[in-house]
Structures are given as C-alpha cells and as structure tokens.
C-alpha cells in the first residue's frame, strides 16, 4: 500500500508504484514516474519529465527534475532519468537536459549521491558512481561506471571522467580523466592510476600490472601522445581494460586530456 503523507502534494498524472512512500511537504509533479520500493522523504521536490527507477531513496530538500540553470533554456520538452537502487541524499540537485544538449540527463543504477551534490543538464552518469558531499558536475559531462568524485570537487562542462577513475577532494577538473586514472589538485592533474579502487573491486594483479605498464608508456615515454597511444594499442591490443584507456583517448572530445605534471611544475 502506498504511504503518502497528507501534507504532500502529488499532481494528477504522476505515476507512482503501489508501495511508494512520500513524506511530509514533498511535491511530486504531473509527469513524474517513480518505480517500486521508492521512498521520498520530507520536503523533496520532483518535477518535469522525470523517470525514477526501483528502490530509489530521496532524502529531505533534494530537488530532481527542476529546470536547468542554462540561461539558454526556454522551456523545451526535456527529461531526466534515474536508475534503480540510487541514494539521493539531502540537498542534491539534478537538472534535466536541454534541447541543445540532447534533451536528457541520466543517472545509472546503484549510484550514491551524497549531500549537496549537483548534476547539471545533459550529464550522463554511469552505474555505481559515487559523488561525495558537494561534488559539482557541470553540464554535458560524462561520468563512467564506478567513478568516484570526492567532496568539494568540480568537473567543468563537457568533460569526461572515465570508468573506475578517482577525483580527489577539492579538485578542479578542467580536462578529461582517463579510465582507471586518479587526479587531484587545482587545476587537477593526473597523479597515477586508481590502484586502491582497482584492488577493492577485485582486479587481478596481472591486470593492474598491465595497466601500470601501459600508463608508463602513455605518459613517461618520448614522442607524441598519438604515437604513444598507437604503441600501447599494439602492445596491449588483447587487454580489454588497457584498450578502454586507448579508446577513451582516441574518442573525439571537446576537452584536452588530464596529464601528469612535468618535473618543471
């Protein structure tokens, strides 16, 4: 049975699972869909064309699906999708897409969005992503599966953070972060691979060894980056994880690549 507090406002047209829980003073818009096992605490606002999956818990004062902060937005028909098993903590804000950016903001499954995290318009957030307190993701960003963006960090618009990457606390990310990479600083630089995360997620010693070797070839050797990427592709063409880095670098992007600091920095 649904458990909707009498002070909550649910607009006609909202599609809510039969077992939904909605707390006091929350507001649910007419085009909102919330799946089974959903729990919406007090003082939450969910608006727009927002589709939320199963077993999603949203804590007080979160705002999901309200119009983007893009000044070019003119009320076009856009949306926001949240996957299954997502925790959306207090004061999190998630904006829908814009017509110029594809019209959709998407958050994958099993994500943990901590207090005050912000996901702007047209972002694509993968599965098992963690955004720590007040992590800020600007518009049009891509955050890969299992990536972690630590507290008080900001990712510039159109940037990509690869899968299993780690962004250290209070970092300003203005370039793309390779899969499995670890970056930190203002402005953020590549400090190596996310070895701790790889070990925690059960990557084998051989896989980690190959990733380390490939990293050294990419960033410690001579020649242009294109030449080094080609050499890594030849040397590790059968290693799917190394090739994820290769493919990431080769993909067209509006941003440069986040690289290690030189000895002169």
ZAMARGU-4260 file (C-alpha; in steps of 0.2 Angstrom, whole numbers, plus 5000, padded with zeros to 4 digits):
<rodrens>
0) 5000/5000/5000 | 5006/5017/4996 | 5010/5028/5011 | 5008/5046/5006 | 5008/5059/5020
5) 4993/5071/5019 | 5003/5086/5018 | 5012/5080/5002 | 5007/5087/4985 | 5005/5074/4971
10) 4999/5081/4955 | 4987/5072/4944 | 4995/5062/4931 | 5010/5056/4942 | 5014/5038/4940
15) 5019/5031/4957 | 5022/5012/4962 | 5009/5005/4974 | 5021/5003/4988 | 5028/5021/4987
20) 5032/5031/5002 | 5031/5050/5002 | 5035/5061/5017 | 5028/5077/5023 | 5028/5093/5012
25) 5035/5084/4997 | 5030/5090/4980 | 5028/5077/4965 | 5024/5084/4948 | 5012/5078/4935
30) 5024/5070/4923 | 5035/5061/4937 | 5036/5042/4937 | 5043/5033/4952 | 5046/5014/4952
35) 5043/5000/4966 | 5051/5002/4983 | 5053/5021/4981 | 5055/5031/4997 | 5054/5050/4996
40) 5057/5059/5012 | 5050/5076/5018 | 5052/5092/5009 | 5058/5084/4992 | 5053/5092/4975
45) 5052/5081/4960 | 5046/5090/4944 | 5047/5089/4925 | 5048/5073/4914 | 5057/5064/4927
50) 5058/5045/4927 | 5064/5036/4943 | 5068/5018/4944 | 5066/5005/4958 | 5072/5006/4976
55) 5077/5024/4975 | 5078/5034/4991 | 5077/5053/4991 | 5081/5062/5007 | 5075/5079/5013
60) 5077/5095/5002 | 5083/5086/4987 | 5077/5094/4970 | 5076/5082/4955 | 5070/5087/4938
65) 5068/5106/4940 | 5073/5117/4926 | 5091/5118/4921 | 5102/5133/4926 | 5107/5135/4907
70) 5101/5153/4903 | 5098/5147/4885 | 5084/5136/4892 | 5067/5141/4885 | 5055/5128/4892
75) 5058/5115/4879 | 5052/5097/4882 | 5066/5088/4890 | 5069/5075/4904 | 5078/5066/4917
80) 5081/5048/4921 | 5087/5040/4937 | 5091/5021/4938 | 5087/5008/4951 | 5095/5007/4969
85) 5100/5025/4969 | 5103/5035/4985 | 5100/5054/4983 | 5105/5062/4999 | 5100/5079/5007
90) 5101/5095/4995 | 5106/5085/4980 | 5101/5094/4964 | 5098/5085/4947 | 5093/5095/4932
95) 5085/5089/4916 | 5093/5090/4899 | 5092/5104/4886 | 5087/5105/4868 | 5104/5109/4863
100) 5112/5095/4873 | 5101/5080/4869 | 5087/5084/4880 | 5091/5071/4893 | 5101/5070/4910
105) 5103/5052/4915 | 5109/5044/4931 | 5113/5025/4931 | 5110/5011/4943 | 5117/5009/4961
110) 5124/5027/4962 | 5127/5036/4979 | 5124/5055/4978 | 5130/5062/4994 | 5124/5079/5002
115) 5124/5094/4991 | 5130/5085/4975 | 5125/5094/4959 | 5122/5085/4942 | 5118/5098/4929
120) 5109/5097/4912 | 5113/5084/4899 | 5125/5074/4910 | 5127/5055/4908 | 5131/5047/4924
125) 5136/5029/4924 | 5132/5014/4936 | 5139/5013/4953 | 5145/5031/4953 | 5149/5040/4970
130) 5148/5059/4971 | 5154/5064/4988 | 5147/5079/4998 | 5145/5095/4987 | 5153/5087/4971
135) 5148/5098/4956 | 5146/5091/4939 | 5143/5104/4926 | 5133/5102/4910 | 5136/5089/4896
140) 5148/5079/4907 | 5151/5060/4906 | 5155/5051/4922 | 5160/5032/4919 | 5154/5017/4929
145) 5162/5015/4946 | 5170/5033/4946 | 5171/5042/4962 | 5171/5061/4963 | 5177/5066/4980
150) 5170/5081/4991 | 5170/5099/4986 | 5177/5094/4968 | 5170/5102/4952 | 5170/5095/4934
155) 5170/5108/4920 | 5156/5107/4907 | 5159/5094/4893 | 5172/5085/4902 | 5173/5066/4903
160) 5178/5056/4919 | 5182/5038/4914 | 5176/5022/4922 | 5184/5017/4939 | 5193/5034/4939
165) 5195/5044/4956 | 5194/5063/4958 | 5202/5068/4974 | 5194/5080/4986 | 5193/5099/4982
170) 5199/5096/4964 | 5195/5107/4949 | 5194/5096/4934 | 5195/5105/4918 | 5201/5091/4906
175) 5196/5073/4903 | 5201/5060/4916 | 5206/5043/4908 | 5198/5027/4914 | 5206/5020/4930
180) 5215/5037/4932 | 5217/5046/4949 | 5218/5065/4948 | 5219/5079/4961 | 5223/5097/4963
185) 5218/5114/4957 | 5218/5113/4942 | 5218/5094/4943 | 5232/5084/4936 | 5234/5065/4933
190) 5243/5058/4948 | 5243/5040/4943 | 5231/5025/4942 | 5217/5022/4955 | 5226/5007/4962
195) 5216/5007/4978 | 5200/5006/4969 | 5206/4993/4957 | 5211/4982/4971 | 5195/4985/4981
200) 5185/4979/4965 | 5194/4963/4963 | 5205/4967/4948 | 5219/4954/4946 | 5237/4958/4949
205) 5241/4954/4930 | 5228/4967/4925 | 5235/4980/4937 | 5252/4976/4931 | 5247/4979/4913
210) 5238/4995/4917 | 5253/5001/4926 | 5264/4997/4911 | 5253/5005/4899 | 5252/5021/4909
215) 5271/5022/4909 | 5271/5020/4890 | 5257/5033/4888 | 5264/5047/4900 | 5283/5043/4904
220) 5289/5039/4886 | 5295/5051/4872 | 5286/5055/4856 | 5269/5062/4853 | 5253/5056/4863
225) 5246/5049/4847 | 5262/5039/4844 | 5262/5033/4862 | 5244/5028/4861 | 5247/5018/4845
230) 5261/5009/4853 | 5251/5004/4868 | 5237/4998/4857 | 5249/4987/4848 | 5257/4980/4864
235) 5241/4978/4874 | 5228/4975/4860 | 5221/4960/4868 | 5219/4968/4886 | 5201/4975/4886
240) 5205/4986/4901 | 5220/4994/4893 | 5210/4996/4877 | 5197/5006/4887 | 5210/5019/4890
245) 5216/5019/4872 | 5198/5021/4866 | 5194/5034/4878 | 5209/5045/4872 | 5206/5042/4854
250) 5187/5047/4856 | 5183/5065/4850 | 5181/5077/4864 | 5179/5095/4867 | 5192/5094/4881
255) 5210/5091/4882 | 5217/5076/4892 | 5221/5077/4910 | 5240/5073/4911 | 5254/5071/4924
260) 5263/5087/4930 | 5280/5089/4922 | 5296/5090/4933 | 5296/5108/4930 | 5279/5111/4938
</rodrens>
